[in-house]
Amino acid sequence: MTNTENDGEPKSTDSQARPSKENTHSSSTTLEGRARESVFEENTHASPTTLEGRACESASEEYTHSSFATVEGRACESASETRPSRRTPPHHPAVSRTNQSIIIFVTVCTKRRRSLLANQDIHELIVNSWQESDSWLVGRYVLMPDHLHLFCSPARIPEAPLRDWVFRWRATVTRHWPRPEEKPIWQKDFFDRQLRKGQSYSEKWEYVRNNPLRAELVKGTDDWPYQGELNKLTWHDASS
């Protein structure tokens, strides 16, 4: 039986207003399902597939099954480029520990993933910009057609903000870019991750230096001309 309010809409009695056991069970199930979806989303964000998907907008399929790809994969894509809902990559200050090296792995991508970097004149321009912006020292690096990887360490302690350094050398490169019609050059943001042990440096380097080989740009790793080492970054560990 129902009562009628002044606006003409039927008003449920108490017996109708109280949720049945079935509805309560359904609501609990829905909440539980949402909770599971939330957990699933968190786990998905931590999974290799999703981390890779955050990458330089799918650098290439070669990264699909590699753990190192998932690290570099979080990064390159600007939050406003293709998926505005994503947050920009965080850039945490370097963690300084007594008698332990600070080595940062950095990935920078071109805007819209255009193949602009694998040229000798651009290679020289980028290297010169790193040497000019000397608050961080670049160790090993690889330039791919549409993105680059580098390892760097602070030139002095306390270190300058990494973000400022990256934006500075990128601005230098853009300012001296030989083909103005190709500007803007860079995606808005970049990815960085501090290495926690010396083994990470050697292992990650072995991965990134094989990128040209996996992309079938060369037949041998050493054949790729757009790579090098500007400074020898030596790992020191607090426990050693």
MDAnalysis code that builds the backbone (N, CA, C; Angstrom):
import MDAnalysis as mda
import numpy as np

u = mda.Universe.empty(720, n_residues=240, atom_resindex=np.repeat(np.arange(240), 3), trajectory=True)
u.add_TopologyAttr("name", ["N", "CA", "C"] * 240)
u.add_TopologyAttr("resid", np.arange(1, 241))
u.add_TopologyAttr("resname", ["MET", "THR", "ASN", "THR", "GLU", "ASN", "ASP", "GLY", "GLU", "PRO", "LYS", "SER", "THR", "ASP", "SER", "GLN", "ALA", "ARG", "PRO", "SER", "LYS", "GLU", "ASN", "THR", "HIS", "SER", "SER", "SER", "THR", "THR", "LEU", "GLU", "GLY", "ARG", "ALA", "ARG", "GLU", "SER", "VAL", "PHE", "GLU", "GLU", "ASN", "THR", "HIS", "ALA", "SER", "PRO", "THR", "THR", "LEU", "GLU", "GLY", "ARG", "ALA", "CYS", "GLU", "SER", "ALA", "SER", "GLU", "GLU", "TYR", "THR", "HIS", "SER", "SER", "PHE", "ALA", "THR", "VAL", "GLU", "GLY", "ARG", "ALA", "CYS", "GLU", "SER", "ALA", "SER", "GLU", "THR", "ARG", "PRO", "SER", "ARG", "ARG", "THR", "PRO", "PRO", "HIS", "HIS", "PRO", "ALA", "VAL", "SER", "ARG", "THR", "ASN", "GLN", "SER", "ILE", "ILE", "ILE", "PHE", "VAL", "THR", "VAL", "CYS", "THR", "LYS", "ARG", "ARG", "ARG", "SER", "LEU", "LEU", "ALA", "ASN", "GLN", "ASP", "ILE", "HIS", "GLU", "LEU", "ILE", "VAL", "ASN", "SER", "TRP", "GLN", "GLU", "SER", "ASP", "SER", "TRP", "LEU", "VAL", "GLY", "ARG", "TYR", "VAL", "LEU", "MET", "PRO", "ASP", "HIS", "LEU", "HIS", "LEU", "PHE", "CYS", "SER", "PRO", "ALA", "ARG", "ILE", "PRO", "GLU", "ALA", "PRO", "LEU", "ARG", "ASP", "TRP", "VAL", "PHE", "ARG", "TRP", "ARG", "ALA", "THR", "VAL", "THR", "ARG", "HIS", "TRP", "PRO", "ARG", "PRO", "GLU", "GLU", "LYS", "PRO", "ILE", "TRP", "GLN", "LYS", "ASP", "PHE", "PHE", "ASP", "ARG", "GLN", "LEU", "ARG", "LYS", "GLY", "GLN", "SER", "TYR", "SER", "GLU", "LYS", "TRP", "GLU", "TYR", "VAL", "ARG", "ASN", "ASN", "PRO", "LEU", "ARG", "ALA", "GLU", "LEU", "VAL", "LYS", "GLY", "THR", "ASP", "ASP", "TRP", "PRO", "TYR", "GLN", "GLY", "GLU", "LEU", "ASN", "LYS", "LEU", "THR", "TRP", "HIS", "ASP", "ALA", "SER", "SER"])
u.atoms.positions = np.array([
    [0.853, -1.192, 0.000],
    [0.000, 0.000, 0.000],
    [0.885, 1.237, 0.000],
    [0.474, 2.300, -0.757],
    [1.329, 3.485, -0.851],
    [0.586, 4.722, -0.430],
    [1.334, 5.704, 0.070],
    [0.817, 7.025, 0.352],
    [1.195, 7.935, -0.795],
    [0.447, 9.026, -0.988],
    [0.743, 9.948, -2.080],
    [1.143, 11.284, -1.505],
    [2.323, 11.827, -1.940],
    [2.795, 13.124, -1.482],
    [2.059, 14.221, -2.245],
    [2.319, 15.476, -1.839],
    [1.623, 16.600, -2.440],
    [1.902, 16.746, -3.919],
    [3.100, 16.357, -4.398],
    [3.433, 16.531, -5.802],
    [2.886, 15.410, -6.665],
    [2.166, 14.489, -6.073],
    [1.539, 13.450, -6.860],
    [2.362, 12.206, -7.017],
    [3.618, 12.205, -6.541],
    [4.468, 11.029, -6.663],
    [4.136, 10.052, -5.547],
    [4.083, 8.763, -5.839],
    [3.792, 7.778, -4.780],
    [4.912, 7.711, -3.779],
    [4.547, 7.548, -2.531],
    [5.516, 7.448, -1.441],
    [5.451, 6.051, -0.875],
    [6.588, 5.402, -0.776],
    [6.631, 4.020, -0.298],
    [6.380, 3.971, 1.192],
    [5.723, 2.915, 1.635],
    [5.566, 2.674, 3.062],
    [6.861, 2.163, 3.613],
    [6.926, 2.018, 4.979],
    [8.157, 1.553, 5.614],
    [8.569, 0.200, 5.102],
    [7.583, -0.677, 4.893],
    [7.936, -2.016, 4.451],
    [8.564, -1.990, 3.083],
    [8.117, -1.019, 2.253],
    [8.717, -0.913, 0.931],
    [10.047, -0.197, 0.989],
    [10.185, 0.728, 1.926],
    [11.412, 1.517, 1.994],
    [12.579, 0.707, 2.483],
    [12.272, -0.288, 3.371],
    [13.376, -1.081, 3.911],
    [13.891, -2.026, 2.845],
    [15.234, -2.075, 2.632],
    [15.779, -2.981, 1.622],
    [15.578, -4.416, 2.058],
    [15.258, -5.254, 1.099],
    [15.118, -6.674, 1.387],
    [16.474, -7.297, 1.540],
    [16.492, -8.521, 2.058],
    [17.769, -9.240, 2.196],
    [18.422, -9.414, 0.838],
    [17.558, -9.617, -0.163],
    [18.116, -9.820, -1.511],
    [18.818, -8.570, -1.997],
    [18.159, -7.384, -1.741],
    [18.771, -6.138, -2.169],
    [20.039, -5.853, -1.392],
    [19.992, -6.153, -0.069],
    [21.193, -5.955, 0.743],
    [22.332, -6.809, 0.243],
    [22.029, -8.051, -0.074],
    [23.067, -8.947, -0.595],
    [23.603, -8.438, -1.919],
    [22.679, -7.932, -2.760],
    [23.105, -7.405, -4.065],
    [24.002, -6.200, -3.889],
    [23.617, -5.294, -2.918],
    [24.434, -4.111, -2.682],
    [25.813, -4.485, -2.189],
    [25.857, -5.464, -1.253],
    [27.155, -5.910, -0.735],
    [27.996, -6.499, -1.851],
    [27.325, -7.285, -2.703],
    [28.068, -7.885, -3.810],
    [28.625, -6.819, -4.722],
    [27.805, -5.773, -4.970],
    [28.271, -4.695, -5.834],
    [29.467, -3.981, -5.237],
    [29.372, -3.679, -3.920],
    [30.488, -3.017, -3.257],
    [31.737, -3.876, -3.292],
    [31.519, -5.179, -3.045],
    [32.667, -6.087, -3.077],
    [33.269, -6.108, -4.474],
    [32.369, -6.123, -5.487],
    [32.864, -6.136, -6.857],
    [33.657, -4.890, -7.172],
    [33.137, -3.732, -6.660],
    [33.891, -2.501, -6.899],
    [35.234, -2.526, -6.203],
    [35.249, -3.084, -5.004],
    [36.524, -3.186, -4.289],
    [37.506, -4.046, -5.055],
    [36.986, -5.172, -5.589],
    [37.867, -6.038, -6.366],
    [38.367, -5.342, -7.615],
    [37.467, -4.543, -8.246],
    [37.893, -3.803, -9.423],
    [38.979, -2.816, -9.075],
    [38.835, -2.155, -7.894],
    [39.855, -1.214, -7.475],
    [41.190, -1.898, -7.272],
    [41.151, -3.057, -6.593],
    [42.395, -3.815, -6.378],
    [42.975, -4.250, -7.702],
    [42.081, -4.684, -8.608],
    [42.553, -5.133, -9.919],
    [43.233, -3.998, -10.666],
    [42.624, -2.778, -10.556],
    [43.228, -1.649, -11.233],
    [44.590, -1.328, -10.662],
    [44.723, -1.412, -9.327],
    [46.032, -1.164, -8.733],
    [47.044, -2.179, -9.218],
    [46.637, -3.443, -9.233],
    [47.555, -4.476, -9.703],
    [47.877, -4.304, -11.165],
    [46.887, -3.847, -11.937],
    [47.126, -3.644, -13.354],
    [48.152, -2.558, -13.580],
    [48.060, -1.481, -12.778],
    [49.034, -0.407, -12.936],
    [50.436, -0.870, -12.610],
    [50.549, -1.892, -11.787],
    [51.874, -2.391, -11.438],
    [52.356, -3.471, -12.383],
    [51.474, -3.912, -13.290],
    [51.848, -5.014, -14.163],
    [52.705, -4.542, -15.311],
    [53.516, -5.430, -15.893],
    [54.375, -5.042, -17.011],
    [53.606, -4.476, -18.186],
    [52.428, -5.054, -18.496],
    [51.701, -4.591, -19.669],
    [51.298, -3.140, -19.523],
    [50.763, -2.768, -18.343],
    [50.306, -1.401, -18.162],
    [51.472, -0.438, -18.066],
    [52.512, -0.823, -17.348],
    [53.665, 0.060, -17.246],
    [54.255, 0.303, -18.617],
    [54.275, -0.737, -19.430],
    [54.778, -0.540, -20.780],
    [53.876, 0.390, -21.557],
    [52.565, 0.265, -21.312],
    [51.634, 1.098, -22.045],
    [51.798, 2.568, -21.736],
    [52.336, 2.894, -20.557],
    [52.576, 4.282, -20.227],
    [53.775, 4.825, -20.966],
    [54.424, 4.003, -21.671],
    [55.697, 4.355, -22.227],
    [55.572, 5.303, -23.339],
    [56.664, 5.626, -23.864],
    [56.795, 6.469, -25.016],
    [55.733, 6.069, -25.992],
    [54.482, 6.074, -25.651],
    [53.374, 5.701, -26.504],
    [53.690, 4.473, -27.330],
    [53.917, 3.384, -26.730],
    [54.248, 2.120, -27.374],
    [55.454, 2.275, -28.258],
    [56.606, 2.397, -27.645],
    [57.842, 2.587, -28.392],
    [57.943, 1.590, -29.506],
    [57.773, 0.314, -29.194],
    [57.635, -0.715, -30.209],
    [57.302, -2.003, -29.508],
    [56.851, -2.995, -30.265],
    [56.391, -4.232, -29.663],
    [57.517, -5.024, -29.043],
    [58.764, -4.595, -29.331],
    [59.874, -5.358, -28.781],
    [59.919, -5.312, -27.273],
    [59.279, -4.302, -26.657],
    [59.346, -4.147, -25.214],
    [58.355, -5.032, -24.469],
    [57.478, -5.704, -25.179],
    [56.318, -6.314, -24.550],
    [56.678, -7.260, -23.427],
    [57.697, -8.082, -23.599],
    [57.965, -9.130, -22.622],
    [59.212, -8.860, -21.790],
    [59.621, -7.606, -21.670],
    [60.851, -7.315, -20.937],
    [60.562, -6.536, -19.675],
    [61.225, -6.930, -18.602],
    [61.025, -6.213, -17.341],
    [61.600, -4.817, -17.423],
    [62.686, -4.635, -18.168],
    [63.244, -3.307, -18.290],
    [62.342, -2.409, -19.115],
    [61.620, -2.999, -20.051],
    [60.683, -2.203, -20.826],
    [59.614, -1.618, -19.932],
    [59.202, -2.367, -18.924],
    [58.162, -1.866, -18.035],
    [58.660, -0.672, -17.250],
    [59.965, -0.628, -16.972],
    [60.510, 0.504, -16.238],
    [60.506, 1.735, -17.124],
    [61.059, 1.602, -18.323],
    [61.100, 2.756, -19.184],
    [59.710, 3.095, -19.671],
    [58.838, 2.049, -19.674],
    [57.526, 2.218, -20.229],
    [56.621, 3.143, -19.483],
    [56.863, 3.446, -18.260],
    [55.949, 4.260, -17.477],
    [55.949, 5.687, -17.945],
    [56.808, 6.037, -18.843],
    [57.195, 7.353, -18.758],
    [56.888, 8.316, -19.797],
    [57.326, 8.011, -20.887],
    [57.579, 9.017, -21.878],
    [56.384, 9.811, -22.293],
    [55.240, 9.239, -22.249],
    [54.076, 9.889, -22.823],
    [53.655, 11.075, -21.985],
    [53.487, 12.207, -22.613],
    [52.985, 13.379, -21.914],
    [51.542, 13.152, -21.499],
    [51.210, 13.600, -20.299],
    [49.858, 13.358, -19.788],
    [48.796, 13.991, -20.670],
    [49.137, 15.059, -21.346],
    [48.139, 15.751, -22.154],
    [48.143, 15.341, -23.612],
    [49.009, 14.423, -23.998],
    [49.137, 14.086, -25.407],
    [47.947, 13.279, -25.911],
    [47.790, 12.065, -25.375],
    [46.735, 11.202, -25.895],
    [45.770, 10.738, -24.824],
    [46.185, 10.794, -23.564],
    [45.311, 10.335, -22.491],
    [45.311, 11.386, -21.386],
    [44.510, 12.412, -21.512],
    [44.559, 13.540, -20.580],
    [44.313, 13.144, -19.137],
    [43.674, 12.012, -18.874],
    [43.349, 11.647, -17.507],
    [44.571, 11.168, -16.732],
    [45.655, 10.844, -17.406],
    [46.825, 10.348, -16.692],
    [47.574, 11.473, -16.004],
    [48.141, 11.145, -14.884],
    [48.984, 12.101, -14.205],
    [50.354, 12.110, -14.854],
    [51.050, 13.241, -14.753],
    [52.394, 13.301, -15.296],
    [53.321, 12.476, -14.417],
    [54.412, 11.950, -14.985],
    [55.331, 11.144, -14.177],
    [55.913, 11.964, -13.030],
    [55.996, 11.395, -11.842],
    [56.594, 12.131, -10.721],
    [58.099, 12.205, -10.880],
    [58.675, 13.304, -10.438],
    [60.123, 13.476, -10.480],
    [60.600, 13.698, -9.053],
    [60.918, 12.617, -8.369],
    [61.323, 12.703, -6.978],
    [62.775, 13.170, -6.876],
    [63.099, 13.920, -5.832],
    [64.499, 14.296, -5.633],
    [65.363, 13.050, -5.464],
    [66.596, 13.138, -5.913],
    [67.504, 12.004, -5.775],
    [67.729, 11.703, -4.301],
    [67.760, 10.428, -3.974],
    [68.003, 9.988, -2.604],
    [69.500, 9.819, -2.413],
    [70.047, 10.572, -1.489],
    [71.488, 10.525, -1.237],
    [71.766, 9.652, -0.021],
    [72.605, 8.633, -0.212],
    [73.003, 7.751, 0.879],
    [74.514, 7.787, 1.025],
    [74.986, 7.656, 2.243],
    [76.410, 7.722, 2.503],
    [77.154, 6.669, 1.697],
    [78.161, 7.108, 0.984],
    [79.043, 6.220, 0.230],
    [78.283, 5.379, -0.799],
    [77.209, 5.948, -1.376],
    [76.494, 5.256, -2.438],
    [76.274, 6.208, -3.604],
    [76.517, 5.692, -4.796],
    [76.409, 6.508, -5.994],
    [74.963, 6.917, -6.251],
    [74.805, 8.064, -6.906],
    [73.506, 8.498, -7.421],
    [73.568, 8.385, -8.940],
    [72.853, 7.428, -9.477],
    [72.765, 7.248, -10.928],
    [71.291, 7.197, -11.304],
    [70.892, 8.061, -12.224],
    [69.505, 8.178, -12.647],
    [69.374, 7.696, -14.093],
    [68.354, 6.884, -14.335],
    [68.023, 6.438, -15.686],
    [66.921, 7.348, -16.221],
    [67.147, 7.958, -17.382],
    [66.228, 8.950, -17.940],
    [65.799, 8.530, -19.339],
    [64.524, 8.698, -19.634],
    [63.982, 8.466, -20.971],
    [63.238, 9.723, -21.422],
    [63.571, 10.200, -22.608],
    [62.944, 11.394, -23.177],
    [62.452, 11.041, -24.578],
    [61.233, 11.452, -24.908],
    [60.634, 11.127, -26.207],
    [60.356, 12.380, -27.022],
    [60.318, 12.209, -28.320],
    [59.949, 13.308, -29.198],
    [58.428, 13.480, -29.208],
    [57.994, 14.656, -29.538],
    [56.555, 14.949, -29.603],
    [55.935, 14.137, -30.733],
    [54.826, 13.500, -30.409],
    [54.095, 12.636, -31.336],
    [54.961, 11.498, -31.865],
    [55.997, 11.176, -31.131],
    [56.873, 10.039, -31.453],
    [57.422, 10.095, -32.878],
    [57.780, 11.295, -33.298],
    [58.352, 11.456, -34.630],
    [59.804, 11.002, -34.639],
    [60.241, 10.477, -35.755],
    [61.616, 9.968, -35.896],
    [62.536, 11.126, -36.260],
    [63.055, 11.793, -35.231],
    [63.868, 12.992, -35.438],
    [65.305, 12.876, -34.939],
    [65.588, 11.903, -34.098],
    [66.839, 11.938, -33.338],
    [67.997, 11.160, -33.964],
    [67.716, 10.158, -34.744],
    [68.785, 9.283, -35.251],
    [69.422, 9.884, -36.498],
    [70.072, 11.018, -36.299],
    [70.821, 11.698, -37.353],
    [72.134, 12.190, -36.760],
    [73.166, 12.244, -37.566],
    [74.473, 12.617, -37.040],
    [74.486, 14.047, -36.529],
    [73.832, 14.978, -37.241],
    [73.846, 16.372, -36.784],
    [73.083, 16.530, -35.471],
    [71.995, 15.789, -35.309],
    [71.229, 15.858, -34.061],
    [71.984, 15.168, -32.936],
    [72.624, 14.073, -33.241],
    [73.457, 13.378, -32.253],
    [74.495, 14.339, -31.671],
    [75.186, 15.046, -32.529],
    [76.213, 15.986, -32.072],
    [75.593, 17.138, -31.283],
    [74.439, 17.612, -31.738],
    [73.764, 18.708, -31.042],
    [73.374, 18.304, -29.629],
    [72.829, 17.120, -29.476],
    [72.399, 16.666, -28.149],
    [73.603, 16.464, -27.232],
    [74.646, 15.847, -27.743],
    [75.850, 15.644, -26.929],
    [76.427, 16.991, -26.488],
    [76.482, 17.952, -27.386],
    [76.987, 19.286, -27.033],
    [76.115, 19.947, -25.969],
    [74.813, 19.733, -26.048],
    [73.916, 20.345, -25.055],
    [74.129, 19.724, -23.681],
    [74.413, 18.430, -23.632],
    [74.720, 17.784, -22.359],
    [76.014, 18.336, -21.758],
    [76.987, 18.567, -22.600],
    [78.272, 19.074, -22.111],
    [78.164, 20.527, -21.667],
    [77.265, 21.266, -22.307],
    [77.061, 22.656, -21.924],
    [76.274, 22.759, -20.619],
    [75.259, 21.932, -20.461],
    [74.463, 21.912, -19.227],
    [75.105, 20.895, -18.288],
    [76.091, 21.344, -17.558],
    [76.993, 20.412, -16.875],
    [76.672, 20.189, -15.399],
    [75.460, 20.513, -14.959],
    [75.132, 20.251, -13.553],
    [74.924, 18.759, -13.296],
    [74.627, 18.006, -14.359],
    [74.585, 16.547, -14.289],
    [75.508, 15.990, -15.366],
    [76.150, 14.867, -15.070],
    [77.084, 14.236, -15.995],
    [76.414, 13.035, -16.655],
    [76.429, 13.007, -17.967],
    [75.843, 11.906, -18.717],
    [76.866, 10.789, -18.863],
    [76.440, 9.589, -18.505],
    [77.291, 8.416, -18.700],
    [76.977, 7.774, -20.037],
    [76.430, 6.568, -20.009],
    [76.049, 5.885, -21.238],
    [74.703, 6.397, -21.741],
    [74.535, 6.339, -23.055],
    [73.286, 6.818, -23.660],
    [73.061, 6.123, -24.994],
    [71.806, 6.111, -25.421],
    [71.404, 5.602, -26.736],
    [70.329, 6.532, -27.290],
    [70.520, 6.986, -28.518],
    [69.480, 7.736, -29.217],
    [68.756, 6.791, -30.162],
    [67.464, 6.652, -29.984],
    [66.620, 5.944, -30.929],
    [65.943, 6.988, -31.826],
    [65.318, 6.571, -32.920],
    [64.707, 7.577, -33.797],
    [63.730, 8.515, -33.092],
    [62.928, 7.997, -32.158],
    [61.895, 8.827, -31.549],
    [62.018, 8.972, -30.045],
    [63.067, 8.477, -29.437],
    [63.282, 8.670, -28.006],
    [64.748, 8.406, -27.688],
    [65.143, 8.782, -26.495],
    [66.520, 8.532, -26.075],
    [66.537, 8.041, -24.636],
    [67.573, 7.285, -24.316],
    [67.830, 6.826, -22.953],
    [69.207, 7.323, -22.536],
    [69.325, 7.708, -21.276],
    [70.636, 8.087, -20.758],
    [70.717, 7.766, -19.275],
    [71.940, 7.613, -18.806],
    [72.225, 7.479, -17.384],
    [73.028, 8.704, -16.981],
    [72.704, 9.271, -15.830],
    [73.405, 10.478, -15.409],
    [73.609, 10.492, -13.901],
    [74.598, 11.275, -13.486],
    [74.911, 11.471, -12.072],
    [75.142, 12.950, -11.824],
    [74.855, 13.438, -10.621],
    [75.079, 14.861, -10.342],
    [76.557, 15.206, -10.399],
    [76.853, 16.361, -10.954],
    [78.238, 16.806, -11.051],
    [78.754, 17.314, -9.713],
    [77.821, 17.699, -8.845],
    [78.222, 18.213, -7.530],
    [77.098, 17.936, -6.534],
    [77.468, 17.961, -5.260],
    [76.518, 17.739, -4.171],
    [76.468, 19.005, -3.320],
    [75.279, 19.515, -2.973],
    [73.959, 18.962, -3.308],
    [73.666, 19.107, -4.790],
    [72.921, 18.160, -5.327],
    [72.677, 18.128, -6.760],
    [71.599, 19.139, -7.162],
    [71.728, 19.631, -8.379],
    [70.688, 20.486, -8.951],
    [69.468, 19.632, -9.286],
    [68.271, 20.221, -9.297],
    [67.071, 19.443, -9.647],
    [67.209, 18.828, -11.041],
    [66.961, 17.539, -11.121],
    [67.085, 16.838, -12.399],
    [66.146, 17.429, -13.441],
    [64.942, 17.744, -13.045],
    [63.952, 18.276, -13.985],
    [64.461, 19.559, -14.632],
    [65.059, 20.442, -13.839],
    [65.589, 21.695, -14.383],
    [66.685, 21.403, -15.408],
    [67.528, 20.433, -15.098],
    [68.619, 20.089, -16.014],
    [68.088, 19.545, -17.336],
    [67.109, 18.636, -17.265],
    [66.541, 18.061, -18.488],
    [65.902, 19.154, -19.330],
    [65.121, 20.024, -18.705],
    [64.477, 21.088, -19.462],
    [65.501, 22.055, -20.045],
    [66.614, 22.243, -19.360],
    [67.635, 23.177, -19.841],
    [68.302, 22.643, -21.103],
    [68.755, 21.377, -21.074],
    [69.444, 20.892, -22.275],
    [68.466, 20.668, -23.423],
    [67.223, 20.320, -23.094],
    [66.232, 20.197, -24.171],
    [65.981, 21.555, -24.830],
    [65.934, 22.623, -24.035],
    [65.744, 23.963, -24.589],
    [66.920, 24.349, -25.475],
    [68.117, 23.976, -25.062],
    [69.301, 24.258, -25.879],
    [69.213, 23.543, -27.220],
    [68.826, 22.272, -27.173],
    [68.677, 21.508, -28.414],
    [67.633, 22.156, -29.314],
    [66.492, 22.523, -28.748],
    [65.427, 23.141, -29.550],
    [65.885, 24.462, -30.148],
    [66.599, 25.240, -29.376],
    [67.046, 26.548, -29.850],
    [67.976, 26.427, -31.062],
    [68.800, 25.377, -31.082],
    [69.765, 25.201, -32.166],
    [69.326, 24.151, -33.190],
    [68.077, 23.742, -33.106],
    [67.594, 22.699, -34.024],
    [67.710, 23.196, -35.468],
    [68.328, 22.402, -36.359],
    [68.621, 22.888, -37.713],
    [67.416, 22.967, -38.642],
    [66.294, 22.366, -38.270],
    [65.117, 22.363, -39.146],
    [63.917, 22.918, -38.365],
    [63.708, 24.214, -38.405],
    [62.655, 24.862, -37.596],
    [61.257, 24.301, -37.834],
    [60.997, 23.802, -39.037],
    [59.651, 23.293, -39.320],
    [59.319, 22.045, -38.497],
    [60.315, 21.427, -37.879],
    [60.078, 20.226, -37.075],
    [59.746, 20.545, -35.618],
    [59.844, 21.792, -35.224],
    [59.536, 22.166, -33.849],
    [58.025, 22.175, -33.631],
    [57.573, 21.913, -32.380],
    [58.330, 21.564, -31.169],
    [58.876, 20.143, -31.230],
    [59.973, 19.935, -30.539],
    [60.715, 18.677, -30.651],
    [60.271, 17.656, -29.616],
    [60.055, 18.081, -28.375],
    [59.944, 17.136, -27.263],
    [58.525, 16.989, -26.744],
    [58.229, 15.806, -26.226],
    [57.040, 15.660, -25.396],
    [57.216, 16.493, -24.133],
    [56.105, 16.827, -23.494],
    [56.169, 17.764, -22.381],
    [56.954, 17.225, -21.197],
    [56.842, 15.952, -20.935],
    [57.483, 15.410, -19.742],
    [58.459, 14.301, -20.114],
    [59.047, 13.701, -19.111],
    [60.031, 12.644, -19.314],
    [59.941, 11.685, -18.145],
    [60.658, 10.587, -18.252],
    [60.662, 9.585, -17.189],
    [62.047, 9.501, -16.559],
    [62.096, 9.336, -15.252],
    [63.379, 9.115, -14.581],
    [63.199, 8.128, -13.437],
    [64.244, 7.379, -13.183],
    [64.232, 6.418, -12.081],
    [65.645, 6.287, -11.523],
    [65.754, 6.415, -10.213],
    [67.059, 6.266, -9.576],
    [67.385, 4.789, -9.417],
    [68.590, 4.418, -9.801],
    [69.021, 3.033, -9.659],
    [69.397, 2.766, -8.206],
    [69.135, 1.560, -7.748],
    [69.362, 1.214, -6.351],
    [70.589, 0.353, -6.133],
    [71.126, -0.194, -7.206],
    [72.310, -1.032, -7.053],
    [73.104, -1.027, -8.344],
    [74.385, -1.352, -8.227],
    [75.245, -1.339, -9.390],
    [74.815, -2.303, -10.468],
    [74.257, -3.414, -10.071],
    [73.813, -4.409, -11.033],
    [72.732, -3.837, -11.946],
    [71.901, -2.943, -11.412],
    [70.850, -2.334, -12.217],
    [71.448, -1.536, -13.370],
    [72.542, -0.850, -13.112],
    [73.178, -0.046, -14.148],
    [73.643, -0.926, -15.302],
    [74.391, -1.963, -14.994],
    [74.915, -2.824, -16.049],
    [73.800, -3.577, -16.778],
    [72.821, -4.069, -16.029],
    [71.739, -4.823, -16.659],
    [70.859, -3.927, -17.522],
    [70.526, -2.762, -17.011],
    [69.674, -1.868, -17.782],
    [70.404, -1.358, -19.020],
    [71.698, -1.121, -18.880],
    [72.467, -0.700, -20.042],
    [72.474, -1.783, -21.112],
    [72.630, -3.007, -20.721],
    [72.603, -4.101, -21.693],
    [71.259, -4.159, -22.402],
    [70.213, -3.828, -21.677],
    [68.894, -3.825, -22.317],
    [68.770, -2.684, -23.319],
    [69.049, -1.453, -22.883],
    [68.793, -0.305, -23.760],
    [69.742, -0.282, -24.952],
    [70.965, -0.744, -24.790],
    [71.895, -0.725, -25.924],
    [71.508, -1.728, -26.997],
    [70.631, -2.663, -26.654],
    [70.130, -3.621, -27.641],
    [68.835, -3.156, -28.307],
    [68.347, -1.992, -27.954],
    [67.131, -1.474, -28.585],
    [67.243, -1.398, -30.107],
    [68.320, -0.854, -30.658],
    [68.409, -0.787, -32.129],
    [68.397, -2.173, -32.771],
    [68.989, -3.143, -32.099],
    [69.009, -4.505, -32.627],
    [67.607, -5.101, -32.603],
    [66.878, -4.915, -31.508],
    [65.513, -5.435, -31.423],
    [64.584, -4.758, -32.425],
    [64.856, -3.491, -32.709],
    [64.044, -2.762, -33.676],
    [64.471, -3.046, -35.116],
    [65.460, -3.915, -35.273],
    [65.954, -4.319, -36.591],
    [66.495, -3.137, -37.385],
    [67.134, -2.211, -36.659],
    [67.778, -1.080, -37.310],
    [69.220, -1.398, -37.682],
    [69.803, -2.383, -37.007],
    [71.171, -2.818, -37.281],
    [71.253, -4.326, -37.112],
    [72.332, -4.897, -37.582],
    [72.534, -6.336, -37.430],
    [73.336, -6.672, -36.181],
    [74.058, -5.700, -35.657],
    [74.830, -5.907, -34.441],
    [74.709, -4.708, -33.523],
    [74.774, -4.938, -32.215],
    [74.589, -3.853, -31.241],
    [75.584, -2.726, -31.445],
    [76.830, -3.062, -31.736],
    [77.871, -2.047, -31.878],
    [77.789, -1.292, -33.202],
    [76.896, -1.723, -34.095],
    [76.765, -1.050, -35.386],
    [75.952, 0.235, -35.306],
    [75.210, 0.421, -34.236],
    [74.371, 1.605, -34.107],
    [75.249, 2.815, -33.770],
    [75.274, 3.842, -34.614],
    [76.217, 4.943, -34.408],
    [75.777, 5.977, -33.379],
    [74.498, 5.948, -32.973],
    [73.975, 7.011, -32.113],
    [73.911, 6.548, -30.662],
    [75.046, 6.211, -30.132],
    [75.190, 5.786, -28.742],
    [76.597, 6.136, -28.285],
    [76.807, 6.065, -26.982],
    [78.139, 6.384, -26.491],
    [78.187, 6.458, -24.977],
    [79.289, 6.979, -24.482],
    [79.510, 7.167, -23.044],
    [80.345, 8.425, -22.865],
    [79.753, 9.448, -22.284],
    [80.456, 10.713, -22.107],
    [81.291, 10.735, -20.842],
    [80.777, 10.127, -19.790],
    [81.502, 10.059, -18.511],
    [81.341, 8.659, -17.947],
    [82.383, 8.170, -17.334],
    [82.311, 6.843, -16.726],
    [81.699, 6.976, -15.345],
    [80.500, 6.462, -15.188],
    [79.802, 6.520, -13.915],
    [80.122, 5.255, -13.117],
    [80.808, 5.438, -12.022],
    [81.240, 4.301, -11.209],
    [80.299, 4.133, -10.031],
    [79.882, 2.892, -9.809],
    [78.976, 2.620, -8.701],
    [79.746, 2.351, -7.421],
    [79.353, 3.064, -6.368],
    [79.882, 2.813, -5.020],
    [78.694, 2.491, -4.124],
    [78.840, 1.467, -3.326],
    [77.737, 1.056, -2.460],
    [78.137, 1.217, -1.012],
    [77.154, 1.590, -0.171],
    [77.426, 1.813, 1.246],
    [77.926, 0.550, 1.932],
    [77.516, -0.611, 1.425],
    [77.892, -1.862, 2.065],
    [79.268, -2.372, 1.631],
    [79.822, -1.757, 0.577],
    [81.110, -2.244, 0.077],
    [82.275, -1.493, 0.695],
])
